[in-house]
Amino acid sequence: MHLERIRGVESRRLEGKKIVLGVTGSIAAVECVKLARELARRGAEVFAVMSEAAQKIIHPYALEFATGNRVVTEITGMIEHVNYLGKDGFADLYLIAPATANTISKIANGIDDTPVTTFATAALGSGKPMLIAPAMHAAMIENKAVKENIEKLKKMGVEFIEPKFAEEKAKFPDIEKICLHVERKLYSKEFLGKKVLVTAGPTYEQIDPVRFISNRSSGLMGKEIALELWRRGAEVVLVSSKDFGIDLPNFREVHVWSVRDMLNAVLEEIKGCDLFVSSAAPADFEVEMRDKKIKTAPELVLKLKEAPKIIKEVRRVYGGHIVGFKAETGLSDEELAKIAKERLEADKLAMVVANDVLERGMGTEETRVVVVTARRTQWLEGRKSLVAQKIVEIYVEDLL
Ligand SMILES: Cc1cc2nc3c(=O)[nH]c(=O)nc-3n(C[C@H](O)[C@H](O)[C@H](O)COP(=O)(O)O)c2cc1C
């Protein structure tokens, strides 16, 4: 079947999961074809149910194509709502995206007169997890009755995905953001109630007011580790010179520039943290900065001084687990693993992730790393998102 060609190509995070996608009569219904396929790319099987108003915006054939399954457009003698989302229903999650003001308000008040709301009644009664992504004009979401209905559903355990507020609308969230919420809802929760601090990306050491020294780190590895910890329930603080624009609850980005800024931010944020993942590539040297832009000259001599070591400074005030990263160049696998092991012991780290950045790693989508804990030395290779997933899995297995 055509869908099998895309299932799981992005990741296997939703493999084996059956998601019911409820679609209602918002113009954002045009996005749900892409959403269904993105969920499939992460391994899920998707089943769609549509309200009558939704069918006036997109044809059920579009969702039949996108999911590879028959679309429920009415409740029949097959009692689809019970089969999908009843106590013994086969589905793992009910995601209503987009959800209109009408559908939200009906569900909050126990009314079900459309296939989407009848599915919700079954899901709420059977305790199946529910996620709702509202989409509507600002005037509708600011309506007191709609607001109260959202609050009522939250109290009943339904989770809402924050819309994007722009152009006087509560717009449909990015599909990536919806997928992350789905993954977190269906994932293991090892980090629930835990706070983690992650650093990512390079730092910038100013030479004069307009120039700086930096490195090729993109921050992607740290970002992916932060997201993986979030999926598993953690409250995340991500300290980075890069602005990733991550808009998730319990996820905060702190922006820094130089290695000093990064150190100060980390020391400020480390209080109350259960884990520090130091995946940034901060400068090893600070520059004695000139006040004015340096003029062109045949030669320029800059004075560099050793920068503070963030992990060492953190160790003075923080007794919890630290995961360190080490970037080297031109080493054999054995040498790299040996250096990682030495670092594990010397800095009393829980885990070290080391890679040869001449090979791959800095500024690339893919990487090859060696992970060292007290219990293992393991090589990982592939897209950074998947390597990050594996690194967190190793942490959970060896250190939680
Ligand atoms: C083109 C179009 C776009 C609409 N967009 C929205 C919307 O974004 N959000 C919303 O709450 N209602 C929107 N509506 C109104 C709903 O379709 C209407 O309230 C309908 O009764 C919802 O039924 P349902 O919740 O069963 O799908 C729109 C209607 C039309 C015709």
The ligand as an ORCA input file, in Angstrom:
! r2SCAN-3c Opt
* xyz 0 1
  C     -14.998     28.434      5.557
  C     -15.337     28.303      6.998
  C     -14.340     28.398      7.918
  C     -14.609     28.246      9.287
  N     -13.580     28.311     10.166
  C     -13.837     28.115     11.475
  C     -12.775     28.092     12.404
  O     -11.582     28.220     12.040
  N     -13.054     27.876     13.702
  C     -14.337     27.705     14.162
  O     -14.520     27.517     15.352
  N     -15.373     27.720     13.279
  C     -15.154     27.916     11.958
  N     -16.207     27.908     11.073
  C     -17.569     27.726     11.589
  C     -17.887     26.264     11.836
  O     -17.774     25.526     10.633
  C     -19.288     26.114     12.439
  O     -19.293     26.605     13.751
  C     -19.777     24.699     12.417
  O     -21.033     24.638     13.027
  C     -18.808     23.772     13.143
  O     -19.315     22.467     13.184
  P     -18.409     21.278     13.768
  O     -17.834     21.761     15.063
  O     -19.365     20.154     13.972
  O     -17.407     20.961     12.747
  C     -15.962     28.056      9.707
  C     -16.958     27.940      8.747
  C     -16.651     28.065      7.424
  C     -17.779     27.927      6.411
*
